[in-house]
Amino acid sequence: MSKRIVCLRHGQTLWNVEQRFQGHSDIQLNEQGIAQAARAASLLAALRPTHIVSSDLQRANDTALALGRLTGLDVAVDKDFRERGGGQWEGLTRAEIAERWPQEYVAWEAPDGEPVTEVAARVAAAMRRWAAKLDDDGLLVVASHGAALRLGICELLGLPQETWSAIGGLSNCSWSVLEQGRRGWRLLEHNAGTLPEPISGDDSPDAEGRQ
């Protein structure tokens, strides 16, 4: 009997479709995203989660609420599960970013944006904090964002930063499953819940498989 965390990325938004950097911008789910959240909820409810927590941004919170309605669980909100802040890039498309900031685009470091190490640290710390509330066989669902979850997972697993790109991105309303063992956390599943498809979000081009 082990504690588990399901890391659930939010459903699709219009800005995902337009390949705009969302970051801390509070963008709502589109019609497709609402349907994705309902489908994910129907699958994850079968795992019998004991706690649900989400980012304070509505695209993640609405995704979590779909699961809360099926399970009867309240959805807690923690702003430490927010997406990586995009600074001057928020609201811009990838093409616009690449044209205006070619060097920063390659490094995927937005002017005035949030460094990856800070995102990884805050998300992993929040995961540990919420996991501490679980019983030994508890299951926590964290509804958050693509880059935030991937970076948090890497930090929680104790991976060296130079290897973080080996963990790929998450599709909309797909999830990863972490389990706490005697020697720390381990990754059981990654980007589950969907057939392979292009990933669009705020994560780095390397993580999303873009050239």
C-alpha positions as CSV (number, residue, x, y, z in Angstrom):
1,M,0.0,0.0,0.0
2,S,1.6,3.2,-1.2
3,K,0.7,6.8,-1.6
4,R,0.2,7.8,-5.3
5,I,-0.1,11.1,-7.1
6,V,-1.9,11.5,-10.5
7,C,-0.6,14.5,-12.3
8,L,-3.5,15.6,-14.6
9,R,-3.0,18.3,-17.2
10,H,-5.9,20.6,-17.9
11,G,-8.2,20.3,-21.0
12,Q,-7.7,22.2,-24.2
13,T,-8.1,26.0,-24.5
14,L,-8.3,28.2,-27.5
15,W,-4.8,29.4,-26.8
16,N,-3.6,25.8,-27.0
17,V,-5.1,25.6,-30.4
18,E,-3.5,28.9,-31.4
19,Q,-0.2,27.8,-29.9
20,R,-0.1,30.9,-27.6
21,F,1.9,30.9,-24.4
22,Q,-0.6,31.0,-21.6
23,G,1.5,31.0,-18.4
24,H,-0.3,32.8,-15.6
25,S,-2.9,34.2,-18.0
26,D,-6.3,32.8,-16.8
27,I,-7.7,31.2,-20.0
28,Q,-10.8,29.0,-19.8
29,L,-11.4,25.6,-21.4
30,N,-12.9,25.5,-24.9
31,E,-15.7,23.1,-25.9
32,Q,-13.2,20.4,-26.7
33,G,-11.4,21.0,-23.4
34,I,-14.7,20.6,-21.4
35,A,-15.3,17.3,-23.2
36,Q,-11.8,16.1,-22.5
37,A,-12.2,17.0,-18.8
38,A,-15.4,14.9,-18.6
39,R,-13.7,11.9,-20.3
40,A,-10.7,12.1,-18.0
41,A,-12.9,12.4,-15.0
42,S,-14.8,9.2,-16.0
43,L,-11.6,7.3,-16.2
44,L,-9.8,8.7,-13.1
45,A,-12.9,8.3,-10.9
46,A,-12.3,4.5,-11.2
47,L,-9.0,4.9,-9.3
48,R,-11.0,6.2,-6.3
49,P,-9.0,9.3,-5.5
50,T,-9.0,10.5,-1.9
51,H,-7.9,14.1,-2.5
52,I,-8.1,16.5,-5.4
53,V,-6.2,19.8,-5.7
54,S,-5.8,22.1,-8.6
55,S,-4.0,25.2,-9.7
56,D,-5.9,28.5,-9.1
57,L,-6.2,29.1,-12.9
58,Q,-9.6,28.3,-14.2
59,R,-8.5,25.9,-17.0
60,A,-7.0,23.6,-14.4
61,N,-9.7,24.2,-11.7
62,D,-12.5,23.4,-14.1
63,T,-10.7,20.2,-15.1
64,A,-10.5,19.2,-11.5
65,L,-14.1,20.1,-10.8
66,A,-15.3,17.6,-13.4
67,L,-13.6,14.9,-11.4
68,G,-14.9,16.3,-8.1
69,R,-18.5,16.1,-9.3
70,L,-18.1,12.4,-10.2
71,T,-16.3,11.5,-7.0
72,G,-18.1,13.7,-4.5
73,L,-14.8,15.1,-3.4
74,D,-14.1,18.8,-2.8
75,V,-11.4,20.4,-4.9
76,A,-8.7,22.3,-3.0
77,V,-6.9,25.1,-4.7
78,D,-3.1,25.8,-4.5
79,K,-1.5,28.5,-6.5
80,D,1.8,26.7,-6.3
81,F,0.5,24.4,-9.0
82,R,0.2,27.3,-11.5
83,E,1.8,27.1,-14.9
84,R,5.3,28.5,-15.5
85,G,5.1,32.3,-15.7
86,G,5.8,33.4,-19.3
87,G,6.8,37.1,-18.7
88,Q,6.7,39.0,-22.0
89,W,5.8,35.9,-23.9
90,E,2.3,35.4,-22.5
91,G,-0.4,35.7,-25.2
92,L,2.1,35.4,-28.0
93,T,2.3,32.5,-30.5
94,R,5.4,30.3,-30.8
95,A,6.1,31.9,-34.2
96,E,6.0,35.4,-32.7
97,I,8.3,34.4,-29.9
98,A,10.8,32.7,-32.3
99,E,10.8,35.8,-34.5
100,R,11.2,38.4,-31.7
101,W,13.5,36.4,-29.3
102,P,15.4,33.8,-31.4
103,Q,18.1,33.1,-28.8
104,E,15.7,33.0,-25.9
105,Y,13.4,30.8,-27.9
106,V,16.1,28.2,-28.4
107,A,16.8,28.2,-24.6
108,W,13.1,28.5,-23.9
109,E,13.7,31.3,-21.3
110,A,11.2,34.1,-21.5
111,P,12.3,37.7,-20.7
112,D,10.9,38.4,-17.2
113,G,9.7,34.8,-17.1
114,E,10.0,32.2,-14.4
115,P,13.1,30.0,-14.5
116,V,12.6,26.3,-14.9
117,T,14.4,25.5,-11.6
118,E,12.0,27.7,-9.6
119,V,9.0,26.2,-11.3
120,A,10.3,22.7,-10.6
121,A,11.0,23.5,-6.9
122,R,7.6,25.1,-6.2
123,V,5.6,22.4,-7.9
124,A,7.6,19.5,-6.3
125,A,7.3,21.1,-2.9
126,A,3.5,21.4,-3.3
127,M,3.3,17.8,-4.3
128,R,5.2,16.7,-1.2
129,R,3.1,19.0,1.0
130,W,-0.2,17.5,-0.3
131,A,1.1,14.0,-0.4
132,A,1.9,14.3,3.3
133,K,-1.9,14.7,3.9
134,L,-2.6,11.2,2.4
135,D,-3.1,8.0,4.2
136,D,-0.7,5.2,3.3
137,D,-3.0,4.0,0.5
138,G,-4.2,7.5,-0.5
139,L,-4.4,8.8,-4.1
140,L,-4.0,12.5,-4.8
141,V,-5.1,14.0,-8.1
142,V,-3.2,17.2,-9.0
143,A,-4.9,19.2,-11.8
144,S,-2.3,21.6,-13.2
145,H,-0.4,22.5,-16.4
146,G,2.0,20.9,-18.9
147,A,5.3,22.6,-18.1
148,A,4.6,22.9,-14.4
149,L,3.8,19.2,-14.0
150,R,6.7,17.9,-16.1
151,L,9.2,20.0,-14.2
152,G,7.7,19.1,-10.9
153,I,7.8,15.4,-11.7
154,C,11.5,15.7,-12.7
155,E,12.3,17.4,-9.4
156,L,10.3,15.0,-7.3
157,L,12.1,12.1,-8.9
158,G,15.4,13.7,-8.2
159,L,16.5,13.8,-11.8
160,P,19.5,15.9,-12.7
161,Q,18.5,19.1,-14.6
162,E,20.5,18.1,-17.6
163,T,18.2,15.0,-18.0
164,W,14.9,16.8,-17.7
165,S,14.2,16.8,-21.4
166,A,14.1,13.0,-21.3
167,I,10.7,13.3,-19.8
168,G,8.3,14.3,-22.5
169,G,5.4,16.7,-22.3
170,L,1.8,16.0,-21.4
171,S,-1.2,16.2,-23.8
172,N,-4.4,18.0,-22.8
173,C,-6.2,16.0,-20.1
174,S,-3.6,13.3,-20.0
175,W,-1.9,12.3,-16.8
176,S,1.2,10.8,-15.2
177,V,1.1,8.5,-12.1
178,L,3.7,8.7,-9.3
179,E,4.1,6.3,-6.4
180,Q,6.0,6.7,-3.2
181,G,8.3,3.8,-2.4
182,R,10.9,3.1,0.3
183,R,13.5,5.0,-1.7
184,G,11.4,7.9,-2.8
185,W,9.0,8.6,-5.6
186,R,8.9,6.7,-8.9
187,L,7.1,7.2,-12.2
188,L,4.6,4.5,-13.0
189,E,2.9,6.0,-16.0
190,H,3.5,9.1,-18.2
191,N,1.2,10.9,-20.6
192,A,-1.5,8.2,-20.1
193,G,-5.1,8.4,-21.3
194,T,-4.5,9.2,-24.9
195,L,-3.1,7.9,-28.1
196,P,0.1,9.6,-29.2
197,E,-0.8,13.1,-30.7
198,P,0.9,16.5,-31.1
199,I,1.3,18.3,-27.8
200,S,0.6,22.1,-27.6
201,G,1.3,24.1,-24.5
202,D,3.8,26.3,-22.6
203,D,6.4,23.6,-22.2
204,S,9.7,23.7,-24.1
205,P,9.9,22.7,-27.7
206,D,12.3,19.9,-26.8
207,A,9.8,18.4,-24.2
208,E,7.0,18.6,-26.8
209,G,9.0,16.9,-29.5
210,R,9.3,20.0,-31.7
211,Q,12.3,20.7,-33.9
